[in-house]
Amino acid sequence: MVNQRHIEICVVSIIKWCKTMVSMEVAFGAALAFGLGAIGTGWAQSRIGSAGAGTIAEKPELTGIVIVLEAIPETMVILGFVIAAMMIIM
């Protein structure tokens, strides 16, 4: 026979399972926020780096500008990290 205690145990188990799933979804979302930002940054820096190498070879005085342009996409990784940290903390 199923009594009230068995039903309570089942409900508590389901609630714990749902809380675990939510935290797993949050972790997956945080991983996507950080990972996709890092992939996008790597892709952008590869394009900028190769173009920058050609530019520096032809005009060495543009080295500072190329370095700045190479650093700009890095903000995507930083933003992805901040968003991931906020998702996990909150």
MIFIKOL-610451 format. One line per field, with one value per atom (N, C-alpha, C): atom name; y negated, z negated, x. Coordinates in Angstrom, 1 decimal, padded with zeros to 4 digits, always signed. Layout:
name: c(CA | ...)
yy: c(Y | ...)
zz: c(Z | ...)
xx: c(X | ...)
***
This chain:
name: c(N | CA | C | N | CA | C | N | CA | C | N | CA | C | N | CA | C | N | CA | C | N | CA | C | N | CA | C | N | CA | C | N | CA | C | N | CA | C | N | CA | C | N | CA | C | N | CA | C | N | CA | C | N | CA | C | N | CA | C | N | CA | C | N | CA | C | N | CA | C | N | CA | C | N | CA | C | N | CA | C | N | CA | C | N | CA | C | N | CA | C | N | CA | C | N | CA | C | N | CA | C | N | CA | C | N | CA | C | N | CA | C | N | CA | C | N | CA | C | N | CA | C | N | CA | C | N | CA | C | N | CA | C | N | CA | C | N | CA | C | N | CA | C | N | CA | C | N | CA | C | N | CA | C | N | CA | C | N | CA | C | N | CA | C | N | CA | C | N | CA | C | N | CA | C | N | CA | C | N | CA | C | N | CA | C | N | CA | C | N | CA | C | N | CA | C | N | CA | C | N | CA | C | N | CA | C | N | CA | C | N | CA | C | N | CA | C | N | CA | C | N | CA | C | N | CA | C | N | CA | C | N | CA | C | N | CA | C | N | CA | C | N | CA | C | N | CA | C | N | CA | C | N | CA | C | N | CA | C | N | CA | C | N | CA | C | N | CA | C | N | CA | C | N | CA | C | N | CA | C | N | CA | C | N | CA | C | N | CA | C | N | CA | C | N | CA | C | N | CA | C | N | CA | C | N | CA | C | N | CA | C | N | CA | C)
yy: c(+001.2 | +000.0 | -001.2 | -002.2 | -003.5 | -004.4 | -004.9 | -005.8 | -007.2 | -008.1 | -009.5 | -009.7 | -008.9 | -009.1 | -008.8 | -007.7 | -007.4 | -008.5 | -009.1 | -010.2 | -011.4 | -011.7 | -012.8 | -012.5 | -011.3 | -011.0 | -011.2 | -010.7 | -010.9 | -012.3 | -013.1 | -014.6 | -015.3 | -014.9 | -015.5 | -015.1 | -013.9 | -013.4 | -014.1 | -014.3 | -015.0 | -016.5 | -017.1 | -018.5 | -018.6 | -017.7 | -017.7 | -017.4 | -016.5 | -016.3 | -017.5 | -018.2 | -019.4 | -020.5 | -020.6 | -021.6 | -021.3 | -020.0 | -019.6 | -019.9 | -019.7 | -019.9 | -021.4 | -022.3 | -023.7 | -024.1 | -023.6 | -024.0 | -023.4 | -022.3 | -021.7 | -022.6 | -023.1 | -024.0 | -025.3 | -025.8 | -027.0 | -026.8 | -025.7 | -025.4 | -025.3 | -024.6 | -024.5 | -025.8 | -026.7 | -028.1 | -028.9 | -028.7 | -029.4 | -028.9 | -027.6 | -027.1 | -027.6 | -027.7 | -028.2 | -029.7 | -030.5 | -031.9 | -032.1 | -031.3 | -031.5 | -030.8 | -029.6 | -028.9 | -029.5 | -029.9 | -030.5 | -031.9 | -032.6 | -033.9 | -033.6 | -032.6 | -032.2 | -031.8 | -031.0 | -030.5 | -031.7 | -032.6 | -033.8 | -034.7 | -034.8 | -035.6 | -035.0 | -033.7 | -033.0 | -033.2 | -033.1 | -033.3 | -034.7 | -035.7 | -037.1 | -037.4 | -036.9 | -037.2 | -036.5 | -035.4 | -034.7 | -035.6 | -036.1 | -037.0 | -038.3 | -038.9 | -040.2 | -040.0 | -038.9 | -038.6 | -038.4 | -037.7 | -037.5 | -038.8 | -039.6 | -040.8 | -041.8 | -041.8 | -042.6 | -042.3 | -041.1 | -040.7 | -041.2 | -041.2 | -041.8 | -043.3 | -043.9 | -045.4 | -045.8 | -045.1 | -045.4 | -045.2 | -044.2 | -043.9 | -045.1 | -045.6 | -046.7 | -048.1 | -048.3 | -049.6 | -049.4 | -049.3 | -049.0 | -050.1 | -051.3 | -052.3 | -052.1 | -051.1 | -050.8 | -049.7 | -049.4 | -048.3 | -048.5 | -049.7 | -050.0 | -049.8 | -050.3 | -050.2 | -048.7 | -047.9 | -046.5 | -045.8 | -046.1 | -045.5 | -045.9 | -047.1 | -047.5 | -046.7 | -046.6 | -045.9 | -044.4 | -043.9 | -042.5 | -042.3 | -043.3 | -043.2 | -043.4 | -044.1 | -044.4 | -043.2 | -042.1 | -041.0 | -040.2 | -040.4 | -039.8 | -040.2 | -041.3 | -041.8 | -040.8 | -040.1 | -039.1 | -038.0 | -037.5 | -036.5 | -037.0 | -038.2 | -038.8 | -038.9 | -039.4 | -039.5 | -038.2 | -037.2 | -035.8 | -035.3 | -035.5 | -035.1 | -035.7 | -037.0 | -037.8 | -037.3 | -037.1 | -036.6 | -035.2 | -034.3 | -032.9 | -033.0 | -033.8 | -033.9 | -034.4 | -035.4 | -035.9 | -034.9 | -034.1 | -033.0 | -032.0 | -031.6 | -030.6 | -031.1 | -032.4 | -032.9 | -033.2 | -033.7 | -034.1 | -032.9)
zz: c(+000.0 | +000.0 | +000.0 | +000.7 | +000.7 | -000.3 | -001.2 | -002.2 | -002.0 | -002.9 | -002.7 | -002.7 | -003.5 | -003.6 | -002.3 | -001.6 | -000.3 | +000.7 | +000.7 | +001.6 | +001.3 | +000.0 | -000.4 | +000.1 | -000.1 | +000.3 | +001.8 | +002.6 | +004.0 | +004.5 | +003.8 | +004.2 | +003.8 | +002.7 | +002.3 | +003.3 | +003.7 | +004.6 | +006.0 | +006.4 | +007.7 | +007.6 | +006.5 | +006.3 | +006.3 | +005.6 | +005.6 | +007.0 | +007.8 | +009.1 | +010.0 | +009.8 | +010.6 | +010.3 | +009.0 | +008.7 | +009.3 | +009.3 | +009.9 | +011.4 | +012.1 | +013.5 | +013.8 | +012.9 | +013.2 | +013.0 | +012.0 | +011.8 | +013.0 | +013.5 | +014.6 | +015.9 | +016.0 | +017.2 | +017.0 | +015.8 | +015.6 | +015.9 | +015.5 | +015.8 | +017.3 | +018.0 | +019.4 | +020.1 | +019.7 | +020.2 | +020.0 | +018.8 | +018.5 | +019.3 | +019.6 | +020.4 | +021.9 | +022.3 | +023.7 | +023.8 | +022.7 | +022.8 | +022.8 | +022.1 | +022.1 | +023.3 | +023.6 | +024.7 | +026.1 | +026.4 | +027.7 | +027.8 | +026.7 | +026.7 | +027.0 | +026.5 | +026.7 | +028.1 | +028.7 | +030.1 | +031.0 | +030.8 | +031.6 | +031.5 | +030.3 | +030.2 | +030.9 | +030.8 | +031.5 | +033.0 | +033.5 | +035.0 | +035.4 | +034.6 | +035.0 | +034.9 | +033.8 | +033.7 | +034.7 | +035.2 | +036.3 | +037.6 | +037.8 | +039.0 | +038.9 | +037.7 | +037.5 | +037.4 | +036.8 | +036.7 | +038.0 | +038.9 | +040.2 | +041.0 | +041.0 | +041.7 | +041.0 | +039.7 | +039.0 | +039.3 | +039.5 | +039.8 | +041.2 | +042.2 | +043.5 | +043.4 | +042.6 | +042.4 | +041.8 | +040.8 | +040.1 | +041.1 | +041.9 | +042.9 | +043.9 | +044.3 | +045.2 | +044.6 | +043.4 | +042.7 | +041.2 | +040.8 | +039.4 | +038.5 | +038.9 | +038.0 | +037.5 | +038.1 | +037.7 | +036.6 | +036.0 | +035.1 | +033.9 | +033.4 | +032.2 | +032.5 | +033.7 | +034.1 | +034.2 | +034.8 | +035.0 | +033.6 | +032.7 | +031.4 | +030.7 | +030.8 | +030.2 | +030.9 | +032.2 | +033.0 | +032.6 | +032.3 | +031.9 | +030.5 | +029.6 | +028.3 | +028.1 | +029.1 | +029.0 | +028.9 | +029.7 | +029.6 | +028.2 | +027.5 | +026.2 | +025.2 | +025.5 | +024.6 | +024.6 | +025.7 | +025.8 | +024.8 | +024.7 | +023.7 | +022.3 | +022.0 | +020.7 | +020.4 | +021.3 | +021.2 | +021.0 | +021.8 | +021.6 | +020.2 | +019.7 | +018.4 | +017.3 | +017.4 | +016.5 | +016.5 | +017.7 | +017.8 | +017.2 | +017.5 | +016.9 | +015.4 | +014.9 | +013.4 | +012.8 | +013.4 | +012.9 | +012.9 | +014.0 | +014.0 | +012.9 | +012.7 | +011.7 | +010.2 | +010.0 | +008.7 | +008.3 | +009.3 | +009.0 | +009.2)
xx: c(+000.8 | +000.0 | +000.9 | +000.4 | +001.1 | +000.5 | +001.3 | +000.8 | +001.3 | +000.9 | +001.3 | +002.8 | +003.5 | +005.0 | +005.7 | +005.2 | +005.8 | +005.6 | +004.4 | +004.1 | +005.0 | +005.2 | +006.1 | +007.5 | +008.0 | +009.4 | +009.5 | +008.5 | +008.5 | +008.5 | +007.7 | +007.6 | +009.0 | +009.5 | +010.8 | +011.9 | +011.9 | +012.9 | +012.7 | +011.5 | +011.3 | +011.8 | +011.5 | +011.9 | +013.5 | +014.1 | +015.6 | +016.1 | +015.5 | +015.9 | +015.8 | +014.6 | +014.4 | +015.4 | +015.8 | +016.8 | +018.1 | +018.4 | +019.7 | +019.7 | +018.6 | +018.5 | +018.6 | +018.0 | +018.2 | +019.6 | +020.3 | +021.7 | +022.6 | +022.2 | +022.9 | +022.7 | +021.5 | +021.2 | +021.9 | +022.0 | +022.8 | +024.3 | +024.8 | +026.2 | +026.4 | +025.5 | +025.6 | +025.5 | +024.7 | +024.5 | +025.8 | +026.4 | +027.6 | +028.8 | +028.8 | +029.8 | +029.7 | +028.4 | +028.2 | +028.6 | +028.3 | +028.6 | +030.1 | +030.9 | +032.3 | +032.9 | +032.5 | +033.1 | +032.9 | +031.6 | +031.4 | +032.1 | +032.2 | +032.9 | +034.4 | +035.0 | +036.4 | +036.6 | +035.7 | +035.8 | +035.7 | +034.8 | +034.7 | +035.9 | +036.4 | +037.7 | +038.8 | +039.0 | +040.1 | +040.0 | +038.7 | +038.5 | +038.9 | +038.4 | +038.7 | +040.2 | +040.8 | +042.2 | +043.1 | +042.6 | +043.4 | +043.3 | +042.2 | +042.0 | +042.8 | +042.7 | +043.3 | +044.9 | +045.3 | +046.7 | +047.4 | +046.7 | +047.4 | +047.4 | +046.3 | +046.3 | +047.3 | +047.4 | +048.3 | +049.8 | +050.1 | +051.5 | +051.9 | +050.9 | +051.2 | +051.3 | +050.5 | +050.6 | +051.9 | +052.3 | +053.6 | +054.8 | +054.7 | +055.8 | +055.9 | +054.8 | +054.8 | +055.0 | +054.4 | +054.5 | +054.8 | +056.0 | +056.3 | +055.8 | +055.5 | +055.1 | +053.6 | +052.9 | +051.6 | +051.5 | +052.6 | +052.7 | +051.7 | +051.7 | +050.9 | +049.4 | +049.0 | +047.6 | +047.2 | +048.1 | +047.8 | +047.7 | +048.5 | +048.5 | +047.1 | +046.7 | +045.4 | +044.3 | +044.3 | +043.3 | +043.3 | +044.4 | +044.5 | +043.9 | +044.0 | +043.5 | +042.0 | +041.4 | +040.0 | +039.1 | +039.3 | +038.4 | +038.5 | +039.6 | +039.8 | +038.7 | +038.1 | +037.0 | +035.8 | +035.6 | +034.5 | +034.8 | +036.0 | +036.3 | +036.0 | +036.5 | +036.3 | +034.8 | +034.0 | +032.6 | +031.9 | +032.3 | +031.8 | +032.1 | +033.3 | +033.7 | +032.8 | +032.6 | +031.8 | +030.4 | +029.8 | +028.4 | +028.3 | +029.3 | +029.3 | +029.4 | +030.3 | +030.4 | +029.1 | +028.5 | +027.2 | +026.1 | +026.1 | +025.1 | +025.3 | +026.5 | +026.8 | +026.6 | +027.0 | +026.8 | +025.4 | +024.6 | +023.2 | +022.4)
***
